[in-house]
Amino acid sequence: MAAPAGSLVAAVLAHSGRLDKEDLGTRIGRLSRRVEELKGEVCNMINKKYNEFLPSMQSAEDLVSQVDGLSSNIDLLKAGIENEVQRDLNVAVADFTELKQQLERDTLVLSILKKLQEFDTAIKEYNTALLEKKYVAAAQQLEKARNSLKMLESRKGFELKILKALGTELTVQTQNMLYHLGEEWQTLAVWKLPPSKESSSLESAMHSELHLRTVPSKEEEIAGPPVASVLQAFAVLGELHAKLKIFGQLLLKYILKPLISYPSLQPFTEEQSDVFILRFKSTEPNLDHSSPMEVFDKIKLIFEVLHKYLLNVPLEQPVEDKKECRVTLAELLGDMIWEELSDCLIQNCLVNSIPTNSSKLEQYIEVIKSTEEFEKALKNMQFLKGDTTDLLKYARNVNSHFANKKCQDVIVAARNLMTSEIHNTVKITPDSGVALPRLPDPGAGDHLKMQTTSKLLHNDMVNLENKTKLSQYTFSLPTCRISSSVEKLMELAYQTLLEATASTDQCCIQLFYCVRNIFQLFYDVVPTYHKENLQKLPQLAAIHHNNCMYIAHHLLTLGHQFRYRLTNILCDGAATFVDLVPGFRRLGMECFLAQMRVQKGEILERLSSARNFSNMDDEENYCAANKAIRQVLHQLKRLGKVWQDVLPVNVYCKAMGTLLNTALSEIVTRIAALEDISAEDADRLYSLCRTMVEEGPQVFTPLPEDDKNKKYQEEVPVYVQKWMTFKELMIILQANLQEIVDQWADGKGPLAAEFSAAEVKSLIRALFQNTERRAAALAKIK
C-alpha cells in the first residue's frame, strides 16, 4: 500500500509545484495517516467476512455428507426392488391376464348358452302358437329365433357345428309357417281365372271371379280375425310385400284394367253365407269409350268391396312403441298398384274424354269434380295418401291436354291426307274459295281505328284513283286441278286457326304452330311418300305442282286473315306463313321440272333412233326417221291429254311448247349437220318436217273443248322458240339457190334471223353440187 501512496504524493507534488515545502509536508502526513486508516478498515472487513463464511462452509460440508448417505440408501433400495419386487409384480400380472381371459371365455360361453336357450324357447313357443293358429305370435317367435341365430353366427372365432343344424331347422320351420299361411290366404281370397292364357279380351274378363271369405270358423273366432292374423304374420316374416304384389297384379290384370278398357263390362257382386263373390256381366255399350264418371264408379265399387272384406287390416309393427305408425294393408296395396292404375286411367279413360272442340271445355269441369271425388273416396279408404296424384293433375290441366290432343289429331288427319292418292282431283277456278265460316270482327284497337278513319277520309275526299281498274281475278289462282286431299288439308288449316281464335292464349299459340307444322310436314312427307309416282307419272307431277302453288297462294294471306283475331303474342308480326311460300313454290317447280327433264330425255332418245336423218333415199333409214317423228308426236299428244284440264293454261302451253321446241331443235341440229343431202333426201326430209309442222300444233289442247283450243294452236310460235327456225329449214330444203339468197337478203331477211351464215353455207354445200352458181350464192351469204 506504501508504493501507491508515494506515487500519489509525487504526482501531487509534481502538479502543485507552486506549493511551499511546509504545506507539502503537512499534507503528506495527513495523507499517510488516512492511508493507514483505510488499510485498517479493509483488514477488519476481511476478517469479518471470513468469520461469517466459515459456518456456511461447514453447513455445506455437512449437507454433502448427508446427500452421499441418502444416495447410498437409494442404491440399496433400487437393487432390492429390481431383485425382489419386480419378480413378484410380473407373476401377479401374468395371473391377472390369465384370469381375465378365462372370464371372457366364460362370459362368451354363457351368452352363447343364453342365445341357444332363447332359440330353443322361441322354437317351442312357435310350435305351440302354430298349433293354436296364433299366426302372429308364431311368426314373432320365429323372428326371435332368427335374431338369436344371427347373433350366434356373428361371433367371430367361435364356431359351433350345431349352428348349421339350427339354421336348417329355422329354415324348415319358416317354410312350414309360410305353407300354413299360404293355405290360409288361399281360403281368404280365391281367384277363378279363365283357362286360356289370353287375358286381354272381353270374353276372358267375363270368366274372371274373386271370392272373399266373410265368416271365420269357430276356431278362428277365438284366435282373432283370420285376415288380420294371416296378413300380420306375413308382415312379420317379411313376405307380405311379395304376396300383396301378386294379388295387386292379378287385381289389375283381371279386374281393374278390363273395367277401364271395356265400356260394356260391369262389376256384379253376390254375397252368400260365408263368401262374397265379385264377377262381371256385359251390357250393350252406348259409346266406344266409357265416360270417366262411369269408370270411377266401377273402380270405386271394387275398392269398397276389398276394403270391407279384405284390406281394412292394420299391420302391427314389431316394436310396440310405434303403434301410432301402424300402416293398413290398403295403403300398402295402393302404393304398389296406384301408379300403374293411374297411368291406365289416364291413357284409356281421361285421354279419350279430352274435348275435341273448345266449346266443350266448360263441360269438362264435371270430369275434374268426379276425379276429385274419386281420389277423396280412395283416401278415405286409405288406398291413397294425402298428396295430389298425377291423375288429378292431368284432369285439371285440361287446357294443355286439349291443345296437345287437338294438335295431335290435326297432325294425324293432315298426314292421312298427305298419304292419300294424289290423282283424286277437284277443279279450282278464280271464283273458288275455302269453305270457312264468317270470322268475327277484330277487337277494338289501332286496326279498328284505322279502318274508321279511312272510311271518314273516303267519304270526305275527292276520289283520285285511276278509272282503269285491275280485274278482280288479277291475283287469283288460275284455273287448274288440285288433289282433293290438298283442298281438305287447306280447309283443315283454316278450321284449326278458327278454333285457335276461340281458345286460351297458350292453346292458341299451340294451334297456330300446329298449322305451321302441317305445311312443314307436307314439305317433307309428300315428296318422299309419293316419290316413285311423281317420277314416273307426268300427270301426278303436274297435280303436285298445282298443289304446291295452291298452298303457296293461300299462305300469302293466311296469316293476315287471322292476325288480329289471335292472341296478342301472335299479333305483333309472328302470325305469318309468308316465309313458307318460296319453299312451296320451289317444291312444285322442282318436281315439275324434273318431269320435264324426263320427257326431254325420252324425246331425244326417240330422235336418236332416226339415224341422224341421213341417206333418206334409203327406205330403211326413212322408215326409222319417220317412226321416230311419229313416236315423238305420240308422246307429246299423250302428255297433252294427261295435262289437259290439269295445268293452268299458261303453264300447259309453256310446258308443251318447251318439249316441242326440244324436238324441233334436235331435228334442225341434226339436219344442219348433214354434209350431203340429195334431192330425194331433201324431199323426204321436207315431208318429215311437214308432218311436225302440221301435227305439232295439235298437241296444244289445254282445254277439254276442242273449239277453245284453236286459239292456243295458232299461238304455237309464241311458245315454241325454234318454230320459225324449223319453217325456214323447210323452205331451204325445197328452195333453189336464188330463193335461198333472196331469203338471206344480205343478212336482213327472215333466213338470217334464224340461221347464221355458216349454217346456211353448210346447208347449201350439202344440198347443191359444187358449181359456179353455188359459189356465187355462197359468196352472197356473209
Sequence and secondary structure as in RCSB ss.txt:
>XXXX:A:sequence
MAAPAGSLVAAVLAHSGRLDKEDLGTRIGRLSRRVEELKGEVCNMINKKYNEFLPSMQSAEDLVSQVDGLSSNID
LLKAGIENEVQRDLNVAVADFTELKQQLERDTLVLSILKKLQEFDTAIKEYNTALLEKKYVAAAQQLEKARNSLK
MLESRKGFELKILKALGTELTVQTQNMLYHLGEEWQTLAVWKLPPSKESSSLESAMHSELHLRTVPSKEEEIAGP
PVASVLQAFAVLGELHAKLKIFGQLLLKYILKPLISYPSLQPFTEEQSDVFILRFKSTEPNLDHSSPMEVFDKIK
LIFEVLHKYLLNVPLEQPVEDKKECRVTLAELLGDMIWEELSDCLIQNCLVNSIPTNSSKLEQYIEVIKSTEEFE
KALKNMQFLKGDTTDLLKYARNVNSHFANKKCQDVIVAARNLMTSEIHNTVKITPDSGVALPRLPDPGAGDHLKM
QTTSKLLHNDMVNLENKTKLSQYTFSLPTCRISSSVEKLMELAYQTLLEATASTDQCCIQLFYCVRNIFQLFYDV
VPTYHKENLQKLPQLAAIHHNNCMYIAHHLLTLGHQFRYRLTNILCDGAATFVDLVPGFRRLGMECFLAQMRVQK
GEILERLSSARNFSNMDDEENYCAANKAIRQVLHQLKRLGKVWQDVLPVNVYCKAMGTLLNTALSEIVTRIAALE
DISAEDADRLYSLCRTMVEEGPQVFTPLPEDDKNKKYQEEVPVYVQKWMTFKELMIILQANLQEIVDQWADGKGP
LAAEFSAAEVKSLIRALFQNTERRAAALAKIK
>XXXX:A:secstr
 HHHHHHHHHHHHHH TTS HHHHHHHHHHHHHHHHHHHHHHHHHHHHHHHHHHHHHHHHHHHHHHHHHHHHHHH
HHHHHIIIIIHHHHHHHHHHHHHHHHHHHHHHHHHHHHHHHHHHHHHHHHHHHHHHTT HHHHHHHHHHHHHHHH
HHHT TT   THHHHHHHHHHHHHHHHHHHHHHHHHHHEEEE  SSS  SSHHHHHT EEEEE S  HHHHHH  
HHHHHHHHHHHHT HHHHHHHHHHHHIIIIIHHHHH TTEEEEEEE SSEEEEEEEE   SSSS  HHHHHHHHH
HHHHHHIIIII  EE  SSGGGGGG EEHHHHHHHHHHHHHHHHHIIIIIHHHS SSGGGTGGGHHHHHHHHHHH
HHHHHTTSS SS  HHHHHHHTHHHHHHHHHHHHHHHHHHHHHTS SS EEEE TT            SSHHHHH
HHHHHHHHHHS   S SS   TTTTS  SEEEEHHHHHHHHHHHHHHHHHHTS HHHHHHHHHHHHHHHHHHHHH
HHHHTHHHHHH HHHHHHHHHHHHHHHHHHHHHHHHHGGGS TTTTTTT   GGGHHHHHHHHHHHHHHHHHHHH
HHHHHHHGGGGGG  TTSHHHHHHHHHHHHHHHHHHHHHHHHSTTTS HHHHHHHHHHHHHHHHHHHHHHHHT S
   HHHHHHHHHHHHHHHHHGGGG   SS HHHHHHHHHTHHHH TTHHHHHHHHHHHH  HHHHHHHHTTTTSH
HHHHS HHHHHHHHHHHS S HHHHHHHHH  
